[in-house]
Amino acid sequence: MTTDRELGERFLKEAEWIFEIDLKNALREENYNIVVRRAQEVVELSLKGCLRMLGIDYPKVHDVGSVFHVQ
């Protein structure tokens, strides 16, 4: 059984891979629409990975901003 921490670490590793490979290559090639898409994906995976590692159940949607809303 995979723990929340292990799953969170997987998300962070995937985000790092996308950043190091896809995003940097797209930037080097001046393919800016892909840069923006990959950057959004990196942020999404990183936030979800951190939340998972903390044991916080996040919404199963692309935008997790509601979890961070402070009242």
C-alpha positions in Angstrom: 0.0 0.0 0.0 1.3 3.4 -1.0 1.4 6.0 1.8 0.4 9.7 1.3 4.0 10.6 1.7 5.2 8.2 -1.0 2.4 9.4 -3.4 3.3 13.0 -2.7 7.0 12.4 -3.4 6.0 10.8 -6.7 4.0 13.9 -7.7 7.0 16.1 -6.8 9.4 13.9 -8.8 7.1 14.0 -11.8 6.9 17.8 -11.5 10.7 18.0 -11.3 11.1 15.8 -14.4 8.6 17.9 -16.4 10.4 21.1 -15.3 13.9 19.8 -16.1 13.1 18.1 -19.4 9.9 19.4 -21.1 9.7 22.9 -19.8 13.4 23.8 -20.3 13.4 22.2 -23.8 10.3 24.1 -24.8 11.8 27.4 -23.5 15.1 26.7 -25.4 13.0 26.2 -28.5 11.0 29.4 -27.8 7.8 27.3 -27.8 6.1 29.6 -25.3 2.6 28.1 -25.3 4.1 24.7 -24.2 6.2 26.5 -21.6 3.1 28.0 -20.1 1.2 24.6 -20.1 4.1 22.7 -18.6 4.7 25.4 -16.0 1.0 25.2 -14.9 1.4 21.4 -14.7 4.5 21.7 -12.6 2.7 24.0 -10.2 -0.3 21.8 -10.0 1.7 18.6 -9.3 3.9 20.3 -6.8 0.9 21.7 -4.8 -0.9 18.4 -4.9 2.3 16.6 -3.9 2.8 18.8 -0.9 -0.8 18.6 0.2 -0.7 14.8 -0.2 2.5 14.6 1.9 0.7 16.6 4.6 -2.3 14.2 4.5 -4.6 17.0 3.3 -7.3 15.7 1.0 -7.4 18.2 -1.9 -10.3 18.6 -4.4 -10.0 16.3 -7.4 -9.9 19.2 -9.8 -7.1 21.0 -11.6 -7.4 24.2 -9.4 -6.6 23.5 -5.8 -6.6 27.1 -4.8 -9.7 26.7 -2.7 -7.7 24.6 -0.2 -5.4 27.6 0.4 -8.2 30.1 0.9 -7.7 31.9 4.2 -10.8 33.2 6.0 
